[in-house]
Amino acid sequence: MRRLGTRYLGMGLAVAALALAGCSEPESTPTDTQPPSPDTTVAEVPEPQPVECSAQSLQVVDENLVPECGVLFGTLDPPDTVVAATPRPIGLDHQREVIQSTVPTSADFEFGITRRYERGPNDAERVLQDLLEEAAGTTGRRIYFSWKVDSGAGAWAAVAAGGYDEVLKSVAAVIDRSNQAVFLTVHHEPENDAEGSAEEYVAMWRHTHDVVEAELADGPGKGSVAWVIDYKGHIDGGGLEEVDAYYPGNKYVDWIGFNPYNWKYCGGETWQSFAEVARPMVEYLTTNDRFLTAGEAKPLMVGETGVHEGRGDTESKAQWFADMSATLQSEEFAAIKAVVYFNQVDPNFCDWYWDSSPESTETFAAMVTDPFFHPASVGSG
């Protein structure tokens, strides 16, 4: 659905009075007059054509959790074991508390999406039930369950052959009883972490979809699933053929996700804006007939994204968030209907925390508390 009208979110970058630890050691200590280093200065971004949501359109989310207007903005909800092992606070409660203290008018703030990763068949039912029970006591929080049913060589073929049908049915029953709509991904980034061939992945996805949907149809509750295929989506002159190869087909997918990062200071050499890292996949997924239904693109989700602080410069990351906000509110990126920020240290020790400096904290908090990024649900979601 197109967003209507014009609107631009202006964000102040004043320093918050919040004392938060930085995520990387600066290479040099800048003076008050020292400008950001050339390699971290954000390139001038063409003024986007902004959009506007009416108060009414911000209250509508359809049966597949697609907002009529605006963007659902979310974050990771790491398990307690990860929270305990991380040297700084990253839990969902901590993130909410920082935003509430940074934006005093957001006392009841909730992220629109919370994403949890789960691996294996043993604990999936229990973990998802706990998440849904917690979400039931909130206003507007939607669970995004990213599940690798099993891993290792042959895992996809085993799921496709029916070897995990009972656990699939159990997870579907949990969703059904919750009476909630849940975002569900089965093995994210398949082109990056393959457990078989592309053909086996497609067969696994379709089989999982059919088993879960049949269980939901027969169940007594009103729970439902919005199916999100989530690609790596790091398109640097190649990789689009993998997107095609792993696509299960429009019948089996409600959302298409991809995970664009600004990799500077985490193995990347170039500082890139959100628009620069997201544009290749957005253009491909909204113009390729294979992903269109009656000429309309699927809603797109940024399933993960992140940015580092500049070395000795705390303004570049804040500006990156400000530009991200403007980009997501522009007509060019109107197909993006949901974003999840990767607020964590990844296995390569890349530090993606959004609250790594007072400047980035204030700008991020201003963005996620804006009504455009917090559409409410009065529909089936």
CORUR-V903261 format. One record per residue. N is the residue number from 0. OMEGA is omega in whole degrees, -180 to 180 (none if undefined). BURIAL is # if it has 24 or more other C-alpha atoms within 12 Angstrom, else .. D_LAST is the distance of its C-alpha to the last C-alpha in Angstrom with 1 decimal. Layout:
BEGIN
n=N omega=OMEGA burial=BURIAL d_last=D_LAST
n=N omega=OMEGA burial=BURIAL d_last=D_LAST
END
This chain:
BEGIN
n=0 omega=179 burial=# d_last=16.6
n=1 omega=173 burial=# d_last=19.4
n=2 omega=-169 burial=# d_last=19.3
n=3 omega=171 burial=. d_last=21.8
n=4 omega=-179 burial=. d_last=24.8
n=5 omega=178 burial=. d_last=26.4
n=6 omega=176 burial=# d_last=25.7
n=7 omega=178 burial=# d_last=27.1
n=8 omega=176 burial=# d_last=26.2
n=9 omega=-177 burial=. d_last=29.6
n=10 omega=172 burial=# d_last=29.8
n=11 omega=-179 burial=. d_last=32.8
n=12 omega=179 burial=# d_last=34.0
n=13 omega=-178 burial=. d_last=36.1
n=14 omega=178 burial=. d_last=36.7
n=15 omega=179 burial=# d_last=34.6
n=16 omega=-176 burial=. d_last=36.6
n=17 omega=-179 burial=. d_last=34.6
n=18 omega=-178 burial=. d_last=36.8
n=19 omega=-178 burial=# d_last=34.9
n=20 omega=174 burial=. d_last=36.5
n=21 omega=-175 burial=# d_last=36.8
n=22 omega=179 burial=# d_last=35.7
n=23 omega=178 burial=# d_last=39.0
n=24 omega=179 burial=. d_last=42.7
n=25 omega=177 burial=. d_last=43.9
n=26 omega=177 burial=. d_last=46.8
n=27 omega=180 burial=. d_last=48.5
n=28 omega=-177 burial=. d_last=48.4
n=29 omega=172 burial=. d_last=48.0
n=30 omega=-179 burial=. d_last=50.0
n=31 omega=-177 burial=. d_last=48.8
n=32 omega=-177 burial=. d_last=50.2
n=33 omega=180 burial=. d_last=49.1
n=34 omega=175 burial=. d_last=46.5
n=35 omega=180 burial=# d_last=43.7
n=36 omega=-174 burial=. d_last=45.2
n=37 omega=-175 burial=. d_last=45.1
n=38 omega=178 burial=. d_last=42.9
n=39 omega=179 burial=# d_last=40.1
n=40 omega=-178 burial=# d_last=40.3
n=41 omega=180 burial=# d_last=37.2
n=42 omega=179 burial=. d_last=38.3
n=43 omega=-176 burial=. d_last=38.2
n=44 omega=177 burial=. d_last=35.0
n=45 omega=-179 burial=. d_last=35.2
n=46 omega=-180 burial=. d_last=33.5
n=47 omega=173 burial=# d_last=30.2
n=48 omega=-175 burial=. d_last=29.1
n=49 omega=-178 burial=# d_last=26.4
n=50 omega=-177 burial=# d_last=23.5
n=51 omega=176 burial=# d_last=22.2
n=52 omega=172 burial=# d_last=18.9
n=53 omega=178 burial=. d_last=19.2
n=54 omega=-179 burial=. d_last=17.8
n=55 omega=-177 burial=. d_last=15.9
n=56 omega=178 burial=# d_last=14.5
n=57 omega=-179 burial=# d_last=13.2
n=58 omega=-173 burial=# d_last=11.0
n=59 omega=172 burial=# d_last=9.0
n=60 omega=-173 burial=# d_last=6.1
n=61 omega=-174 burial=# d_last=6.3
n=62 omega=176 burial=# d_last=5.6
n=63 omega=177 burial=# d_last=7.1
n=64 omega=178 burial=# d_last=5.4
n=65 omega=178 burial=# d_last=8.6
n=66 omega=176 burial=# d_last=9.5
n=67 omega=178 burial=# d_last=12.0
n=68 omega=-178 burial=# d_last=14.4
n=69 omega=-177 burial=# d_last=15.0
n=70 omega=173 burial=# d_last=14.3
n=71 omega=-178 burial=# d_last=12.0
n=72 omega=-176 burial=# d_last=14.9
n=73 omega=-179 burial=# d_last=15.3
n=74 omega=176 burial=# d_last=18.2
n=75 omega=173 burial=# d_last=19.5
n=76 omega=-174 burial=# d_last=19.4
n=77 omega=177 burial=# d_last=22.8
n=78 omega=-177 burial=# d_last=24.1
n=79 omega=-179 burial=. d_last=26.8
n=80 omega=178 burial=. d_last=29.6
n=81 omega=179 burial=. d_last=28.8
n=82 omega=-178 burial=. d_last=28.6
n=83 omega=-176 burial=. d_last=31.9
n=84 omega=-177 burial=. d_last=33.6
n=85 omega=-173 burial=. d_last=32.7
n=86 omega=177 burial=. d_last=35.4
n=87 omega=-176 burial=. d_last=33.2
n=88 omega=177 burial=# d_last=30.0
n=89 omega=-175 burial=# d_last=26.8
n=90 omega=-178 burial=# d_last=24.5
n=91 omega=180 burial=# d_last=21.1
n=92 omega=177 burial=. d_last=22.7
n=93 omega=-179 burial=. d_last=25.6
n=94 omega=180 burial=# d_last=23.5
n=95 omega=-179 burial=# d_last=21.7
n=96 omega=179 burial=# d_last=25.1
n=97 omega=180 burial=# d_last=26.7
n=98 omega=-180 burial=# d_last=24.3
n=99 omega=179 burial=# d_last=24.6
n=100 omega=-180 burial=# d_last=28.4
n=101 omega=179 burial=# d_last=28.6
n=102 omega=-172 burial=# d_last=26.6
n=103 omega=-179 burial=. d_last=27.8
n=104 omega=-176 burial=. d_last=25.4
n=105 omega=-175 burial=. d_last=22.3
n=106 omega=-179 burial=. d_last=23.0
n=107 omega=-174 burial=. d_last=19.4
n=108 omega=170 burial=# d_last=18.2
n=109 omega=170 burial=# d_last=15.3
n=110 omega=-180 burial=# d_last=14.6
n=111 omega=178 burial=# d_last=11.2
n=112 omega=169 burial=# d_last=11.7
n=113 omega=-175 burial=# d_last=14.3
n=114 omega=176 burial=# d_last=16.0
n=115 omega=176 burial=# d_last=18.3
n=116 omega=179 burial=# d_last=20.9
n=117 omega=-179 burial=# d_last=22.3
n=118 omega=174 burial=# d_last=25.5
n=119 omega=-174 burial=. d_last=26.9
n=120 omega=-166 burial=# d_last=26.1
n=121 omega=-173 burial=. d_last=27.5
n=122 omega=-172 burial=. d_last=25.0
n=123 omega=-178 burial=# d_last=21.7
n=124 omega=-179 burial=# d_last=20.6
n=125 omega=-178 burial=. d_last=21.8
n=126 omega=-179 burial=# d_last=20.4
n=127 omega=179 burial=# d_last=16.8
n=128 omega=178 burial=# d_last=17.1
n=129 omega=180 burial=. d_last=18.4
n=130 omega=-178 burial=# d_last=15.7
n=131 omega=177 burial=# d_last=12.9
n=132 omega=178 burial=. d_last=15.3
n=133 omega=-180 burial=. d_last=15.8
n=134 omega=-179 burial=# d_last=12.2
n=135 omega=-180 burial=. d_last=11.8
n=136 omega=-179 burial=. d_last=14.6
n=137 omega=176 burial=. d_last=13.2
n=138 omega=171 burial=. d_last=11.5
n=139 omega=178 burial=# d_last=8.8
n=140 omega=180 burial=# d_last=9.9
n=141 omega=-176 burial=# d_last=8.1
n=142 omega=172 burial=# d_last=10.6
n=143 omega=-176 burial=# d_last=12.5
n=144 omega=-178 burial=# d_last=15.0
n=145 omega=-164 burial=# d_last=18.0
n=146 omega=168 burial=# d_last=20.4
n=147 omega=-174 burial=# d_last=23.9
n=148 omega=171 burial=# d_last=24.5
n=149 omega=-177 burial=# d_last=28.2
n=150 omega=-178 burial=# d_last=30.5
n=151 omega=-179 burial=. d_last=34.0
n=152 omega=178 burial=. d_last=36.0
n=153 omega=-176 burial=. d_last=34.9
n=154 omega=-178 burial=# d_last=31.4
n=155 omega=-180 burial=# d_last=29.6
n=156 omega=-180 burial=# d_last=32.1
n=157 omega=177 burial=# d_last=31.9
n=158 omega=-179 burial=# d_last=28.1
n=159 omega=-179 burial=# d_last=28.6
n=160 omega=177 burial=. d_last=31.5
n=161 omega=-176 burial=. d_last=29.5
n=162 omega=-178 burial=. d_last=30.8
n=163 omega=-175 burial=# d_last=27.6
n=164 omega=-177 burial=# d_last=26.0
n=165 omega=178 burial=. d_last=26.1
n=166 omega=175 burial=# d_last=24.2
n=167 omega=180 burial=# d_last=21.6
n=168 omega=180 burial=# d_last=21.2
n=169 omega=178 burial=# d_last=21.2
n=170 omega=178 burial=# d_last=18.3
n=171 omega=-180 burial=# d_last=16.3
n=172 omega=177 burial=# d_last=17.3
n=173 omega=178 burial=# d_last=16.0
n=174 omega=-179 burial=# d_last=12.5
n=175 omega=-178 burial=# d_last=12.9
n=176 omega=-178 burial=# d_last=14.4
n=177 omega=-175 burial=# d_last=11.7
n=178 omega=178 burial=# d_last=9.3
n=179 omega=170 burial=# d_last=6.6
n=180 omega=-173 burial=# d_last=5.2
n=181 omega=168 burial=# d_last=8.2
n=182 omega=-180 burial=# d_last=10.2
n=183 omega=171 burial=# d_last=13.5
n=184 omega=176 burial=# d_last=16.9
n=185 omega=-178 burial=# d_last=20.1
n=186 omega=-180 burial=# d_last=23.0
n=187 omega=-180 burial=# d_last=22.4
n=188 omega=-176 burial=# d_last=25.3
n=189 omega=-179 burial=# d_last=27.0
n=190 omega=-179 burial=# d_last=29.8
n=191 omega=-172 burial=. d_last=30.6
n=192 omega=-170 burial=. d_last=30.6
n=193 omega=174 burial=# d_last=31.6
n=194 omega=-178 burial=# d_last=32.0
n=195 omega=180 burial=# d_last=33.6
n=196 omega=176 burial=. d_last=33.9
n=197 omega=179 burial=# d_last=31.4
n=198 omega=178 burial=. d_last=31.9
n=199 omega=177 burial=# d_last=31.1
n=200 omega=179 burial=# d_last=27.9
n=201 omega=179 burial=# d_last=26.7
n=202 omega=178 burial=# d_last=27.8
n=203 omega=-179 burial=# d_last=26.1
n=204 omega=-178 burial=# d_last=22.7
n=205 omega=180 burial=# d_last=23.0
n=206 omega=179 burial=# d_last=24.2
n=207 omega=178 burial=# d_last=21.5
n=208 omega=-175 burial=# d_last=18.8
n=209 omega=179 burial=# d_last=20.8
n=210 omega=-178 burial=# d_last=21.3
n=211 omega=-178 burial=# d_last=17.8
n=212 omega=177 burial=# d_last=16.5
n=213 omega=179 burial=. d_last=19.4
n=214 omega=178 burial=# d_last=18.8
n=215 omega=-179 burial=# d_last=15.2
n=216 omega=-178 burial=. d_last=16.7
n=217 omega=-175 burial=. d_last=19.5
n=218 omega=-178 burial=. d_last=17.7
n=219 omega=-175 burial=. d_last=17.4
n=220 omega=-178 burial=. d_last=13.8
n=221 omega=178 burial=# d_last=10.4
n=222 omega=-179 burial=# d_last=9.2
n=223 omega=-178 burial=# d_last=8.6
n=224 omega=167 burial=# d_last=9.8
n=225 omega=-173 burial=# d_last=9.6
n=226 omega=-176 burial=# d_last=13.4
n=227 omega=169 burial=# d_last=15.0
n=228 omega=-171 burial=# d_last=18.7
n=229 omega=-179 burial=# d_last=20.2
n=230 omega=170 burial=# d_last=23.7
n=231 omega=173 burial=# d_last=26.3
n=232 omega=175 burial=# d_last=26.8
n=233 omega=-173 burial=# d_last=30.0
n=234 omega=178 burial=# d_last=31.8
n=235 omega=179 burial=. d_last=35.3
n=236 omega=179 burial=. d_last=37.2
n=237 omega=176 burial=. d_last=35.9
n=238 omega=-178 burial=. d_last=33.2
n=239 omega=178 burial=# d_last=31.5
n=240 omega=177 burial=. d_last=33.1
n=241 omega=176 burial=. d_last=31.2
n=242 omega=178 burial=# d_last=27.9
n=243 omega=-173 burial=# d_last=29.0
n=244 omega=-176 burial=. d_last=30.5
n=245 omega=-176 burial=# d_last=27.5
n=246 omega=-177 burial=# d_last=25.0
n=247 omega=-177 burial=# d_last=23.9
n=248 omega=-174 burial=# d_last=23.3
n=249 omega=-180 burial=# d_last=20.6
n=250 omega=-173 burial=. d_last=19.9
n=251 omega=-174 burial=# d_last=18.8
n=252 omega=175 burial=# d_last=16.9
n=253 omega=180 burial=# d_last=13.6
n=254 omega=171 burial=# d_last=14.4
n=255 omega=-179 burial=# d_last=17.9
n=256 omega=174 burial=# d_last=18.6
n=257 omega=-167 burial=# d_last=22.0
n=258 omega=-178 burial=# d_last=23.6
n=259 omega=179 burial=# d_last=26.1
n=260 omega=164 burial=# d_last=28.4
n=261 omega=-170 burial=# d_last=31.4
n=262 omega=178 burial=# d_last=33.8
n=263 omega=-177 burial=# d_last=36.7
n=264 omega=173 burial=# d_last=38.2
n=265 omega=179 burial=# d_last=36.5
n=266 omega=179 burial=. d_last=38.6
n=267 omega=-178 burial=. d_last=38.1
n=268 omega=-172 burial=. d_last=40.9
n=269 omega=174 burial=. d_last=39.1
n=270 omega=-177 burial=# d_last=36.9
n=271 omega=176 burial=# d_last=34.1
n=272 omega=176 burial=# d_last=31.6
n=273 omega=180 burial=# d_last=27.9
n=274 omega=-178 burial=# d_last=28.5
n=275 omega=-177 burial=# d_last=31.3
n=276 omega=-178 burial=# d_last=29.5
n=277 omega=-171 burial=# d_last=26.3
n=278 omega=-176 burial=# d_last=28.1
n=279 omega=-180 burial=# d_last=29.6
n=280 omega=179 burial=# d_last=26.4
n=281 omega=180 burial=# d_last=24.6
n=282 omega=-178 burial=# d_last=27.6
n=283 omega=-175 burial=# d_last=27.9
n=284 omega=-180 burial=# d_last=24.4
n=285 omega=-180 burial=# d_last=24.2
n=286 omega=-180 burial=. d_last=27.7
n=287 omega=-175 burial=. d_last=28.3
n=288 omega=-177 burial=. d_last=28.0
n=289 omega=-176 burial=. d_last=26.9
n=290 omega=-178 burial=# d_last=23.4
n=291 omega=175 burial=# d_last=23.0
n=292 omega=-176 burial=. d_last=21.7
n=293 omega=178 burial=. d_last=23.8
n=294 omega=-177 burial=. d_last=24.8
n=295 omega=179 burial=. d_last=21.4
n=296 omega=170 burial=# d_last=20.4
n=297 omega=171 burial=# d_last=17.4
n=298 omega=-178 burial=# d_last=15.1
n=299 omega=176 burial=# d_last=16.9
n=300 omega=167 burial=# d_last=16.1
n=301 omega=-173 burial=# d_last=19.0
n=302 omega=174 burial=# d_last=18.4
n=303 omega=169 burial=# d_last=21.5
n=304 omega=-180 burial=# d_last=23.9
n=305 omega=-179 burial=# d_last=26.7
n=306 omega=177 burial=# d_last=30.0
n=307 omega=168 burial=# d_last=33.2
n=308 omega=172 burial=# d_last=35.4
n=309 omega=179 burial=# d_last=38.5
n=310 omega=180 burial=# d_last=41.8
n=311 omega=-175 burial=# d_last=43.3
n=312 omega=-178 burial=# d_last=40.9
n=313 omega=-178 burial=# d_last=37.9
n=314 omega=-175 burial=# d_last=37.0
n=315 omega=-179 burial=# d_last=36.0
n=316 omega=177 burial=# d_last=32.8
n=317 omega=178 burial=# d_last=31.9
n=318 omega=177 burial=# d_last=32.7
n=319 omega=178 burial=# d_last=30.6
n=320 omega=179 burial=# d_last=27.5
n=321 omega=178 burial=# d_last=28.6
n=322 omega=177 burial=# d_last=29.1
n=323 omega=179 burial=# d_last=25.8
n=324 omega=180 burial=# d_last=24.1
n=325 omega=180 burial=# d_last=26.2
n=326 omega=-177 burial=# d_last=25.6
n=327 omega=178 burial=# d_last=21.8
n=328 omega=-178 burial=# d_last=22.2
n=329 omega=179 burial=# d_last=24.7
n=330 omega=-178 burial=# d_last=24.6
n=331 omega=-176 burial=# d_last=26.0
n=332 omega=-176 burial=# d_last=22.9
n=333 omega=180 burial=# d_last=20.4
n=334 omega=178 burial=# d_last=18.9
n=335 omega=-176 burial=# d_last=17.7
n=336 omega=179 burial=# d_last=14.1
n=337 omega=179 burial=# d_last=13.8
n=338 omega=173 burial=# d_last=16.7
n=339 omega=179 burial=# d_last=17.5
n=340 omega=-177 burial=# d_last=21.0
n=341 omega=-175 burial=# d_last=23.2
n=342 omega=-174 burial=# d_last=24.6
n=343 omega=168 burial=# d_last=27.2
n=344 omega=-179 burial=# d_last=30.6
n=345 omega=-176 burial=. d_last=30.5
n=346 omega=177 burial=. d_last=33.2
n=347 omega=179 burial=. d_last=35.5
n=348 omega=172 burial=. d_last=35.4
n=349 omega=-172 burial=# d_last=33.8
n=350 omega=-173 burial=# d_last=32.6
n=351 omega=-175 burial=# d_last=29.3
n=352 omega=179 burial=# d_last=28.6
n=353 omega=-178 burial=# d_last=27.3
n=354 omega=-176 burial=# d_last=29.3
n=355 omega=175 burial=# d_last=32.6
n=356 omega=177 burial=# d_last=34.4
n=357 omega=-179 burial=# d_last=34.2
n=358 omega=-179 burial=# d_last=33.8
n=359 omega=179 burial=# d_last=30.9
n=360 omega=-178 burial=# d_last=29.2
n=361 omega=-177 burial=# d_last=29.5
n=362 omega=178 burial=# d_last=28.4
n=363 omega=-179 burial=# d_last=25.3
n=364 omega=177 burial=# d_last=24.4
n=365 omega=180 burial=# d_last=24.9
n=366 omega=-171 burial=# d_last=22.7
n=367 omega=177 burial=# d_last=19.6
n=368 omega=175 burial=# d_last=19.9
n=369 omega=-178 burial=# d_last=20.3
n=370 omega=-180 burial=# d_last=17.5
n=371 omega=-178 burial=# d_last=17.3
n=372 omega=180 burial=# d_last=16.0
n=373 omega=179 burial=# d_last=13.6
n=374 omega=-178 burial=# d_last=11.3
n=375 omega=-179 burial=# d_last=9.3
n=376 omega=171 burial=# d_last=6.0
n=377 omega=178 burial=. d_last=7.2
n=378 omega=-176 burial=. d_last=5.5
n=379 omega=-179 burial=# d_last=3.8
n=380 omega=none burial=# d_last=0.0
END
